[in-house]
Amino acid sequence: MPGIGRQNKLNLIMTKPGVLKLRKEKPLFFIAVFSLLLFFLLSFSVIYGQTGQAPAAALSIEKAETQWYLITLGGQKIGYLKGSGQKVKENGQWFYKSYSESKMSFNRLGKKAEIMSKSEYLETEDGQLKKVVAEIIMSSEPIKVEAQVEEGKIILKTTASGRTFSRELPYTGQLLGPEGISQLSQARLKEPGDKVEYKTLLAELSQVVTGERWLASEEEIDFRGEKIKTRKIEEKTSGVGSTRQVWIDEAGHEIKSIESSPFGDLIVIASTEEEVRKGVEGLSINEDQYQVSLIKSNVRLPQARTLNRLVIKIEKKKPEGDWPDLNCDYQRVISQTAETTLLAVSQVNLKTPAGKKLSKEEFKRYLQANAYLDADDPEIKKVAAEVAGPIKDPYEKALQLRNWVATNMTFDLGIVFAPASEVIKNKRGTCAGYASLLASLLRAAGIPSRYLMGLVYVNGVWGGHAWVEAWIADRWVPLDAAIPGPGPADAARLVVAASGLEEGLGESLLAAQKIFGQVNIEIQDYSFDGHRYRVEPGQPLYEVKDGSYFNRGLQLSLKAPDGFTFYDTDKVWPDKTLVALRGPAGENVKLTQEGWFPAADLDQYLASQLKKMVNDGRLVYQTVWGKKRPVVVSGEKSVAGLINGVDLFILTAEGQNSERLLSEVLKNLSCQLVIK
């Protein structure tokens, strides 16, 4: 038969231990979507399901054999990819069908997180994409996307938690599938410098993207102890900041690919099932890839959860790609070059005039349920009615819903992302789950909402984050359930992408990956409580001098008791330690910084937390910074809690006579920014 079935494809098989030989095989599913999933998984802060079945009329003319690949990130094995392809006949017409399956595992702050996916692509003989069925698992339940390609539009059906939502995705030109891209590359990339362009669908992200490939060189590479002739191809996908290098054998089969990322090189290399399974079985997640994505702050911000204004300089680590649109109602680009952006972020003030209006279409759009923000889920509707139903004021409704999410959710780094209809059942997740649930509850209560991705400051670092906006009093008001403050979300953050998620995560991820792990941030000045503070260039985070510790940003100082030495002065989130002291007889003193919490009585909440820290401890009070503070004491361990505005500090003393030691240290602890 003419066409795909007669093309010679090369594959790798193991002929004897450690030796790989080439063999005829089908093209492999491309993996451009991996980099975007990595950004989402590692910057934020499961089981297999079934993909679509082959049509009943399909007839395979040859057995589909499987190609295995091993995936490493920063030199560490993180998972595998396997794929196959075969020619099938449906209603008298020949098609090419590609299958792929992948699994990636990561360590996020000591918790194992996984992404698993399966996909099936159906193309015409000349590579025109006709249908895709993709399934991705980032929590306990799969999200399934079915895409039917028609003239000028794609019919997308997304299923989550048993409910299916449909929409149309327009496109122009022609869409190629994995086999079509392979055919195009073989036909056009003949000499170094040759270039091809194509459009395709990243079904997992519900995005049509433009790809570009060019032949960089012809190389003979050492692969598994043998010399193999290859063509080195550079590949770039629209919206994805990095360029993928691909080594392809003489028949167009991918042998190896390398893509740089903030977490190290992502390498996908041809292997065997035996090698891959052995590698995955011994998979180590000891290295914490998440930590690489955190950006250390140049100042420890005081009162971060109530900051009114912040000016930051954002600088790219590499001079590549463009900036996402960083302007919004409360976020303004002051100046911008190809390498740097100076940005001012303000906390929304509901007392100032707004005057902005949403169109009827926009208002309806941000109230509608979709696969990710399912405001029609029965349990979500029930909670929204119980928590916010009796309240008349929209802002108070929104705050109560935010507080409900903050107090009823459990933070779980093992979950990558889950739709709100799943989150409401398990009440577990990262900031992404907090945000999807809050956005859905707001919609169920009649308040339009959007899902935000960006960066947030907390305890000395900037990290990837998700929160929401609610349409209240003719303006978008940001609210954060995972890192809350007393009112609207503070200015110690920057929005990178805002979306209703009716089009999936793809649009937000394409914007977010331009920032996550790609930039450094320098705080230049900040304001709260009517005062503005400038950060001097090169200003140290803290100083230890003459037996005293001084944190310049927090304006907090601590004098060490005689014979005590300071340590752990450079800890940042997720470690809550601000500074620690070690005594001559093994005594230990630690000062930690906690997050504000929407408790009905914050003083009582703090006292209850202190009691949990000391078994059979006795609650007393000691005056510190002009106010009586709760202290829980025992023989070997005593703790004190200090609330200063929205900054919460806990001082712990361990060792003999811990009560006396704690009292002495409290007397030597001072703050120049005490909030009355």
Secondary structure as the mmCIF struct_conf table of DSSP 4:
data_model
#
loop_
_struct_conf.conf_type_id
_struct_conf.id
_struct_conf.beg_label_comp_id
_struct_conf.beg_label_asym_id
_struct_conf.beg_label_seq_id
_struct_conf.end_label_comp_id
_struct_conf.end_label_asym_id
_struct_conf.end_label_seq_id
BEND BEND1 GLY A 3 GLY A 3
HELX_RH_3T_P HELX_RH_3T_P1 ILE A 4 ARG A 6
BEND BEND2 GLN A 7 GLN A 7
STRN STRN1 LEU A 10 LYS A 16
TURN_TY1_P TURN_TY1_P1 PRO A 17 GLY A 18
STRN STRN2 VAL A 19 LYS A 24
HELX_LH_PP_P HELX_LH_PP_P1 LYS A 26 PHE A 30
TURN_TY1_P TURN_TY1_P2 ALA A 32 ALA A 32
HELX_RH_AL_P HELX_RH_AL_P1 VAL A 33 SER A 43
HELX_LH_PP_P HELX_LH_PP_P2 GLY A 52 PRO A 55
TURN_TY1_P TURN_TY1_P3 ALA A 56 ALA A 57
STRN STRN3 LEU A 59 SER A 60
BEND BEND3 ILE A 61 GLU A 62
HELX_LH_PP_P HELX_LH_PP_P3 LYS A 63 THR A 66
STRN STRN4 GLN A 67 LEU A 73
TURN_TY1_P TURN_TY1_P4 GLY A 74 GLY A 75
STRN STRN5 GLN A 76 GLU A 90
TURN_TY1_P TURN_TY1_P5 ASN A 91 GLY A 92
STRN STRN6 GLN A 93 ARG A 108
TURN_TY1_P TURN_TY1_P6 LEU A 109 GLY A 110
STRN STRN7 LYS A 111 THR A 124
TURN_TY1_P TURN_TY1_P7 GLU A 125 ASP A 126
STRN STRN8 GLN A 128 GLN A 128
STRN STRN9 LEU A 129 ILE A 137
BEND BEND4 MET A 138 GLU A 141
STRN STRN10 PRO A 142 GLU A 150
TURN_TY1_P TURN_TY1_P8 GLU A 151 GLY A 152
STRN STRN11 LYS A 153 ALA A 160
TURN_TY1_P TURN_TY1_P9 SER A 161 GLY A 162
STRN STRN12 ARG A 163 PRO A 170
BEND BEND5 GLY A 173 GLY A 173
STRN STRN13 LEU A 175 LEU A 176
HELX_RH_AL_P HELX_RH_AL_P2 PRO A 178 ARG A 188
BEND BEND6 GLU A 191 GLU A 191
TURN_TY1_P TURN_TY1_P10 PRO A 192 GLY A 193
STRN STRN14 LYS A 195 LEU A 202
HELX_RH_3T_P HELX_RH_3T_P2 ALA A 203 LEU A 205
TURN_TY1_P TURN_TY1_P11 SER A 206 SER A 206
STRN STRN15 GLN A 207 PHE A 223
TURN_TY1_P TURN_TY1_P12 ARG A 224 GLY A 225
STRN STRN16 GLU A 226 THR A 237
TURN_TY1_P TURN_TY1_P13 SER A 238 GLY A 239
BEND BEND7 SER A 242 SER A 242
STRN STRN17 ARG A 244 ILE A 248
TURN_TY1_P TURN_TY1_P14 GLU A 250 ALA A 251
BEND BEND8 GLY A 252 GLY A 252
STRN STRN18 GLU A 254 GLU A 259
TURN_TY1_P TURN_TY1_P15 PRO A 262 PHE A 263
BEND BEND9 GLY A 264 GLY A 264
STRN STRN19 LEU A 266 SER A 271
HELX_RH_AL_P HELX_RH_AL_P3 GLU A 273 GLU A 281
TURN_TY1_P TURN_TY1_P16 GLY A 282 GLY A 282
BEND BEND10 GLU A 287 GLU A 287
HELX_RH_3T_P HELX_RH_3T_P3 GLN A 289 SER A 293
STRN STRN20 ILE A 295 LYS A 296
BEND BEND11 ASN A 298 VAL A 299
TURN_TY1_P TURN_TY1_P17 PRO A 302 GLN A 303
HELX_RH_3T_P HELX_RH_3T_P4 ALA A 304 THR A 306
STRN STRN21 ARG A 309 LYS A 316
BEND BEND12 LYS A 317 PRO A 319
BEND BEND13 GLY A 321 GLY A 321
STRN STRN22 CYS A 328 CYS A 328
TURN_TY1_P TURN_TY1_P18 ASP A 329 TYR A 330
STRN STRN23 GLN A 331 GLN A 336
BEND BEND14 ALA A 338 GLU A 339
STRN STRN24 THR A 340 SER A 346
TURN_TY1_P TURN_TY1_P19 LEU A 350 LYS A 351
BEND BEND15 THR A 352 THR A 352
HELX_RH_AL_P HELX_RH_AL_P4 LYS A 360 ARG A 365
TURN_TY1_P TURN_TY1_P20 TYR A 366 LEU A 367
BEND BEND16 GLN A 368 GLN A 368
BEND BEND17 ALA A 371 LEU A 373
TURN_TY1_P TURN_TY1_P21 ALA A 375 ASP A 376
HELX_RH_AL_P HELX_RH_AL_P5 PRO A 378 ALA A 388
TURN_TY1_P TURN_TY1_P22 GLY A 389 PRO A 390
BEND BEND18 ASP A 393 ASP A 393
HELX_RH_AL_P HELX_RH_AL_P6 PRO A 394 ASN A 408
STRN STRN25 THR A 410 PHE A 411
TURN_TY1_P TURN_TY1_P23 LEU A 413 GLY A 414
HELX_RH_AL_P HELX_RH_AL_P7 ALA A 420 ASN A 426
STRN STRN26 ARG A 428 GLY A 429
BEND BEND19 THR A 430 THR A 430
HELX_RH_AL_P HELX_RH_AL_P8 CYS A 431 ALA A 444
TURN_TY1_P TURN_TY1_P24 ALA A 445 GLY A 446
STRN STRN27 SER A 449 VAL A 458
TURN_TY1_P TURN_TY1_P25 ASN A 459 GLY A 460
STRN STRN28 VAL A 461 ILE A 472
TURN_TY1_P TURN_TY1_P26 ALA A 473 ASP A 474
STRN STRN29 ARG A 475 LEU A 479
BEND BEND20 ALA A 481 ILE A 483
BEND BEND21 PRO A 486 PRO A 488
BEND BEND22 ALA A 491 ALA A 492
STRN STRN30 ARG A 493 SER A 499
BEND BEND23 LEU A 501 LEU A 501
TURN_TY1_P TURN_TY1_P27 GLU A 502 GLU A 503
BEND BEND24 LEU A 505 LEU A 505
HELX_RH_AL_P HELX_RH_AL_P9 GLY A 506 ALA A 512
TURN_TY1_P TURN_TY1_P28 GLN A 513 GLN A 518
STRN STRN31 VAL A 519 PHE A 528
TURN_TY1_P TURN_TY1_P29 ASP A 529 GLY A 530
STRN STRN32 HIS A 531 ARG A 534
HELX_LH_PP_P HELX_LH_PP_P4 VAL A 535 GLU A 536
TURN_TY1_P TURN_TY1_P30 PRO A 537 GLY A 538
BEND BEND25 LEU A 541 LEU A 541
STRN STRN33 TYR A 542 LYS A 545
TURN_TY1_P TURN_TY1_P31 ASP A 546 GLY A 547
STRN STRN34 SER A 548 ASN A 551
TURN_TY1_P TURN_TY1_P32 ARG A 552 GLN A 555
STRN STRN35 LEU A 556 LYS A 559
HELX_LH_PP_P HELX_LH_PP_P5 ALA A 560 PRO A 561
TURN_TY1_P TURN_TY1_P33 ASP A 562 GLY A 563
STRN STRN36 THR A 565 TYR A 567
BEND BEND26 ASP A 570 ASP A 570
TURN_TY1_P TURN_TY1_P34 TRP A 573 PRO A 574
BEND BEND27 ASP A 575 ASP A 575
STRN STRN37 THR A 577 ARG A 582
TURN_TY1_P TURN_TY1_P35 PRO A 584 ALA A 585
BEND BEND28 GLY A 586 GLY A 586
STRN STRN38 ASN A 588 GLU A 594
BEND BEND29 ALA A 600 ASP A 601
HELX_RH_AL_P HELX_RH_AL_P10 LEU A 602 MET A 613
BEND BEND30 VAL A 614 VAL A 614
TURN_TY1_P TURN_TY1_P36 ASN A 615 ASP A 616
STRN STRN39 ARG A 618 VAL A 624
TURN_TY1_P TURN_TY1_P37 TRP A 625 GLY A 626
STRN STRN40 LYS A 627 VAL A 633
BEND BEND31 GLY A 635 GLU A 636
STRN STRN41 LYS A 637 ASN A 644
TURN_TY1_P TURN_TY1_P38 GLY A 645 VAL A 646
STRN STRN42 ASP A 647 GLU A 654
BEND BEND32 GLY A 655 GLY A 655
TURN_TY1_P TURN_TY1_P39 GLN A 656 ASN A 657
HELX_RH_AL_P HELX_RH_AL_P11 SER A 658 LYS A 667
TURN_TY1_P TURN_TY1_P40 ASN A 668 ASN A 668
STRN STRN43 LEU A 669 CYS A 671
BEND BEND33 GLN A 672 GLN A 672
#
